[in-house]
Amino acid sequence: MKILHGTWIPDANPAFVQGGAFYLWIEAGGIEADADCQYLSQKAIAQVLVEELGFPSPQNYDISKNISPNTFTLPTANGRPLPSLELARYLELEIPSSFEWQTWEIDCYRIERYFKGSQIYPGISALIPQLKELHFIAHYQLADVQLGSDLLFWLHYTQAFKQVILKDHYIPSLRYRNQPIRQAGSQRKAARKNRKESSQTFETYPHWEIVSETYEETLQRYMDYMPIACTSGFAGSKAELSEAPYLYDKETLLRHCSECLLHDIVTRTPLPKAFYKKIEGSLIYSCLKSSHWTTNSELTLYKQWRPWRDRIARTQDAALFYLCFQLQDP
């Protein structure tokens, strides 16, 4: 029996706009596992994905290139990570009552594309159909795999979050950032004042923002459901980490995944060139195409956009009543 795990992991890049990805890894018992831990290595993962789970391996696409080590904070006893509850029940193992948290490197598959017939769905948006297909395979026992509680959680959350997309509960948005720049004064001023003058520059990042009371309620509900295993993954090997791993905050992780997923779905949606030409120069066009702004004209647009956004947010979040209308026959 193999247990299929997965979670959302933010990128290690410390950039202001931080990306992320969804990773899969496989836990196994018995001779299938490595000597030191029960997680499959790169070659074994690629074999399971292609031969047992039906992941396509078209020409000029090596699935193993998407498999790399990540670091996880796991409960550990006797020098080995403890098995998941799913594997422990299957192997009839008794979980020790005491353990300590240690970091382990696990080879993971990064979901970046989903194949359906001759079509390829690239990017993070491939996550939703991919999880649904994996659930179908496990539910109908088409392969000797079982979904872990972490992967099941993300399956249900992404299906709930999909309603935000389908109901258009998002708006074009701008994120403002001040950047201090130190400028050295003249030597005479430096000698007299013994300091440097500072000035401010800025960057404005077009993106998409979720504005939905239903989304906030869904987020709070799923925070209570989230297994702790979902918060234990960190991008990169232990040698690549700049600080000791910990556990992610549940709300922060859910919001990050949701925002990245929304941005990827909206910006990758194919639109006709005539539509782009029609909206060229608008905020919507910038949110679909631009990376960031640094000019004063765009700062003016940000100042115009902010009150508009605040009015929408207050309508969604701070209203103490609902105004309803009912149509009646004359």
N, C-alpha and C positions, 0 to 999 in steps of 0.2 A: 504493500500500500504506500502511495505517495501522497503527501499533503501539499497542496498548492497554496502558497502564501503570497501576499502582495500588499503594498501600501504606497502612499504618495510620499515622495522625498524631495524637499526643496534643494535646488542646486547649491553647491558650496561657494559659488561666485558671490562675493560681497557687494555686488552692484546695487544701486538704488532700486532698480526694477529687477527683482530676483525671479528667475524661472524655476521650473521643477519638472519632475517626470514621475510616472507610475512604474514601479518595478515589481517583477515576479521572481520568486525563488521557490525551490522545491525541497521539502524535507522528506526523508525516507528512513526506514529502519532496516536492520539486518545488513546483508552484504552489499546493498545498494549504496550505503552511506560511506563517506570517507572514513579514514582511520581515526581522525581526531574529532570529527563532529558528524552530525546526521544530515548535513545539507549537501546537495549535489553540486559538483564542480561544473565548470563551463561546458566541457564536452558532453557530460551526461545531461545537463539541462537542454542543450541544443537537440540532443537525440530524443528526449522525451517530448519536447515541444513539436518537433516535426513528425516523429513516428507515432506518437500516442495521442497527442492533442490536435493533430492535423494542421499545425501552422504551415502555411505554404512556404516553400523555399524555391522561388523562381530563379531563373538564370541571372547571374551577375548580382545575386543578393545572398550574402553569407550571414545567416542568422546569428552566428557566434560573435559577430562584430558588435552586436547590441548587448552582449553579456560581459559584465565587468564587476569587480568586487565593490561592495558597499559595506559600511560599518554599522553594526547593530548592538545596542545595549540589551543584553539578554540575562535572565536569571541563570545562574551557574552553580553547579555543585560537583565536587570531586574532579575539578578541572575540565568539565564538559558542560556545554549549554543544555539546560533541561529540555526534554521533548515537549512539544505542544500538547495541549489537552487532547486534541484529536488523535495524535499519534500514540500518546500514552494509553488512551482507551483501547485503541486497536491492538497494541502490543501487550495490553494488560500490565502496564508498568505502574509502580507506585511513585508518586511525585514526592520528593523529600519535603519535609515541613520547613526546613531552613535552607536558605541559599543566599548568594551574594550576586550583585550586578557586575558583569564584566562585558567588555567589548569583544566582538567577534567579526571577522570578515566573512561575508557570504557572497558568492557569485550570484548576480541578479540579471534578469532580462529586462531591458528598458523598452516599454511599449511605445513605439514611435510610428507604427503604421498598422493598418488592418486591411486584409485582403478579402474581397468578396467577389468571387468570379474573376473577371478580368479587371475589376476596379480596385484601386488602391486608395485608402483613406489615410493620408499622412497626418503627423502631428499628434498632440495630446488628445484631440477629439476622437482618436481611434480607441480610447479607453472604454467608452460607454458600450459600443457594440462588442468589443473584445471580451469584456467581463460577462456580458450576457451570453455569449457563445460558450465560454468556459463553464458557466453555471449549467447550461443545457447539457454539456458533455458529462459533467459530474452527476447531475440529477438523474439522468437516464443511464448512468453507469456505462458509458461508451468507452471509458478508459479506466484503468486502475488508479484513479485519483479521487481525492476528496478536497473540497475547499476548506481552508482554514477560516477561523472566525474573523480574522482581519480582512481577508478577501471578501467574505460574505458581507461584512459591514460596508465596504466600499461599493459592492454591487448594489445594495439597497440605497445607499446614499446617492450615488450617481443617478439612479432611476428617479429618486425624489427631486434631485437638483435639476433634472431634465425639464421639469415643469417651469422653472425660471426661464429657460430658453424658449420653450414652446409658447409661453404666455407673454413673451417680450418684457419681462420685468427687469429691464436694464436700460441705461441711458448713456449717451456719449459723455465722457468725463475728462477732466484735466487734473493732474496731480502736480502741485507746485513744490519746488525745492529751492531753498536758498543755499548758495555755495559761497562761503567766505574765502576770499583770496587775500593773502598777505602781500603787501607792497612795501618794499623797503624805501624809506625816505632818503634824503641826501645825507651824506656823511656828517654834515654840520648839524642837521636836525637830529640825526641819530645820536650824536655826541651830546647834544643839549638835552634831549628828552629820553634818550636811552630806550627807545621803543620803536615799534613799527606801526604804521598806519594800516588800518584794515578797510576793505571795501567789500561790497556784496555784489555778487552776480547771481543769476538764477537759471533754472531749467524748468520747463513745463512739459510734462509727459501726457500726451493724449492716450486715453485707454477707455475701458468700459466699466461702468459701475452698476452693481446690483442695487436696485431700489425696490424692495418688496417686503412687506410685513410678513407674508407667508414664508419667505426665505429665512427671515430672522427666527421665526418660530421653528422651522425645520432644523435650523442650525442648532438651536438650544436643545431640541429633542434628541438629535443624533449625537450631541456631545455626551449625553448620558449613556448612549449605547456603545460608544467607541471603545473597543478593546485597547488595552495599554500597548499591545504589540504594534498597533498602528503608529504609535508615536516614537518608536525606538530606532528608526532607520535614519542614517546620515550618509550623504553622498560622498563617495571616495573611500579609499582604503584608510587604515589607521594611520599610515605614514603620511597621508595627504591632509589629515585633519589638523587645523591650526590650534584647536583646543579640545579638551576632553569631552567626549559625547555625553549627553544627558538624555532627557525625554522631552519631546516637543510639547508645547501647550496645545491642548486639543482644539480649542477655538481658533487659535492662530493657524494651525495646520489645515483645518477645514476651510477657513476663509481663503487661505493661499491656494489650495487646490481648486476651489470654486472659481476664484478670479482668473487663474491661469486657464482653466477649462473654458470659461466664458470667452476670454480673449481669443483663444485658439479657434474656437468654433465660429465666432463672428468674423474674424479676419480671414479665415480660410474658406468661408462660404463663397462659392463662385458667383460672381455678379457680372452682368453684361457691361461691355465698355461704354455703351450709351448711358448707363446709370452713373458710372464713375465720372463721365464728362458732365453730367447734369449736376452732380454734387461737388465738383471740383472747387476748391477754395473754401469749403464749409468745414465746420467742426467734425461732422460725420466723416468726411473724406480724410481728415487728419487722423481720426481715431482708427480708420481702416489702414492707413498707409504710413504715417509719420512715426518716427522714433522719439524725438523730443524737440522742443523749441528753445530758442535762446534770445529772440529779438523782442524789442519793446512792443511791436504791434501785436505779437502773440500774448504778451503780458496784459495788454488792454483787453484782448478777447477773454483771457482768464478772469479778469475783474468783472466782465459782463456776464460770464457764465456762472460765476459763483453764486450770486443771488438767485438765479434761476434754479440752480441745483438745490439750494437751501429751501426754497419754497416747496419743491417736490418732496424733499426729505421730511419737512415738517408735516406735509399732508399725509405722508405714509406712517410716520413714527409718533407724532405728538398730538394728533387729533383726539379729542375726548368724545367725539360723537361721529356718527356716519350720516351723511345726507343722502336720502334715498328718494327716488321718484317712481311713481306708479302710473301707468297709462290706463285711462278709463274711457269707456265708450261715451260719446256725447249724448 
